Amino acid sequence: MIKVGVLGARGRMGLEVVKAISTAPDLVLTAALDIGDSLEALITSGTEVVVDFTVPDSVMSNLEFLISNGISAV
């Protein structure tokens, strides 16, 4: 099982990604985060991969966090 987190999880596309992950037999949703949520939840949940559907202004800082914590990004 691949442990997947979603950033922007309450947006239109984020909700679809959360649904897709939740129904996939080989994936487990470990974190569904949106604005105001701490990225630290990705670490404590053991997230391995993150799908980022946030706004363009957030992407670079999210990537820096993910890279520095050994989490792959999509």
BAVEX-696318 format. One line per field, with one value per residue: x, y, z of N, C-alpha, C in turn; residue number from 1. Coordinates in steps of 0.05 Angstrom, whole numbers, plus 5000, padded with zeros to 4 digits. Each point is the difference from the previous one (the first is absolute). Layout:
N
neast <- [X_...]
nnorth <- [Y_...]
nup <- [Z_...]
caeast <- [X_...]
canorth <- [Y_...]
caup <- [Z_...]
ceast <- [X_...]
cnorth <- [Y_...]
cup <- [Z_...]
resi <- [NUM_...]
//
This chain:
74
neast <- [5017_4993_5014_4976_5011_4980_5013_4983_4997_4995_5018_4991_5024_5007_4975_5004_5023_4989_4979_5016_5014_4978_4995_5025_5002_5017_4981_5012_4978_5023_4995_4980_5019_4993_4993_5021_5002_5010_5021_5004_4974_5013_5016_4983_4988_5026_4991_4997_4975_5003_4974_5012_4977_5021_5001_5006_4989_4988_5000_5015_4986_4979_5010_5007_4976_4988_5016_4998_4976_5011_4981_4992_5002_4974]
nnorth <- [4976_5018_5013_5011_5024_5016_5018_5017_4984_5025_5002_5010_5005_5013_5008_5004_5012_5012_5004_5008_5014_5010_5000_5010_4976_5014_5018_5014_5014_5014_5018_5015_5016_5022_5024_5007_4978_4986_5006_5006_5002_5010_5012_5010_5003_5006_5022_4986_5006_5024_5002_5020_5007_5013_5024_5012_5018_4977_4994_5021_5012_4990_5005_5024_5002_4992_5015_5019_4989_4999_5018_4981_5015_5004]
nup <- [5000_4983_5018_4994_4998_5006_4986_5012_5021_5007_4981_4978_4991_5022_5000_4974_5006_5020_4984_4980_5018_5011_4974_4998_4990_4986_5006_5018_5005_5003_4982_5008_4991_5013_4990_5015_4985_5020_4985_5025_4994_4979_5018_5017_4976_4996_4991_4978_4991_4989_4997_4987_5010_5010_5009_4977_5015_5004_4974_4996_5019_4988_4976_5010_5012_4978_4984_5017_4996_4976_4994_4983_4979_4997]
caeast <- [4983_5014_4988_4997_4987_4990_4999_4979_4980_4972_4994_4985_5017_5009_4979_5000_5024_4994_4982_5015_5019_4984_4989_5021_5008_5028_5007_4986_5000_5011_4995_4985_5005_4993_5011_4998_5009_5029_5013_5012_4983_5011_5022_4990_4984_5016_4994_5023_4996_4980_4988_4996_4980_4997_5003_5028_5016_5008_5014_5029_5006_4992_5022_5024_4994_4999_5027_5017_4990_5002_4974_4998_4978_4987]
canorth <- [5024_5026_5020_5024_5024_5020_5028_5012_4979_5009_5013_4983_4978_4986_4981_4978_4985_4986_4978_4980_4986_4984_4976_4984_4977_5000_5026_5007_5029_5004_5028_5017_5026_5024_5024_5001_4975_4998_4980_4980_4976_4982_4985_4982_4979_4981_5005_4995_5015_5021_5013_5028_5015_5026_5023_5004_5014_4981_4976_4999_4995_4972_4983_5002_4984_4972_4991_5000_4979_4975_4992_5005_5018_4997]
caup <- [5000_4999_5018_4984_5011_4980_5008_4986_5000_5001_4975_4980_4990_5023_5009_4981_5005_5025_4993_4984_5017_5019_4987_4987_5017_5007_5013_5025_5005_5026_5008_4981_5012_4985_5012_5029_5012_5003_4984_5018_4999_4980_5012_5022_4989_4984_4972_4982_4975_5003_4976_5007_4984_5013_4982_4991_5020_5022_4990_5005_5028_5005_4989_5017_5024_4992_4994_5024_5017_4986_4990_4972_4992_4974]
ceast <- [5018_4984_5000_4986_4992_5000_4980_4976_4971_4992_4986_5017_5010_4980_4999_5024_4996_4982_5015_5019_4985_4989_5021_5009_5029_5010_4985_5004_5009_4996_4985_5000_4992_5011_4995_5008_5031_5011_5014_4983_5010_5022_4989_4982_5015_4995_5025_4999_4978_4991_4993_4980_4994_5002_5029_5018_5010_5018_5029_5007_4991_5021_5025_4996_5001_5028_5017_4992_4999_4973_4998_4975_4990_4985]
cnorth <- [5025_5020_5027_5022_5018_5028_5014_4981_5009_5016_4981_4976_4983_4979_4976_4981_4983_4976_4977_4984_4981_4974_4982_4978_5000_5026_5003_5030_5004_5029_5015_5028_5023_5024_5001_4974_4999_4978_4978_4974_4980_4982_4980_4978_4980_5003_4996_5017_5021_5009_5028_5013_5027_5022_5004_5014_4982_4978_5000_4995_4972_4981_5000_4982_4970_4989_4998_4977_4972_4989_5007_5017_4994_5026]
cup <- [5000_5016_4987_5016_4978_5012_4981_4999_5001_4975_4981_4991_5024_5010_4982_5004_5026_4995_4986_5017_5019_4988_4987_5019_5010_5013_5026_5005_5029_5010_4978_5011_4981_5015_5030_5014_5000_4982_5017_5001_4980_5011_5021_4989_4983_4970_4983_4975_5005_4972_5008_4980_5014_4979_4993_5021_5022_4991_5007_5029_5008_4990_5017_5025_4993_4995_5025_5020_4986_4990_4971_4993_4972_4994]
resi <- [1_2_3_4_5_6_7_8_9_10_11_12_13_14_15_16_17_18_19_20_21_22_23_24_25_26_27_28_29_30_31_32_33_34_35_36_37_38_39_40_41_42_43_44_45_46_47_48_49_50_51_52_53_54_55_56_57_58_59_60_61_62_63_64_65_66_67_68_69_70_71_72_73_74]
//
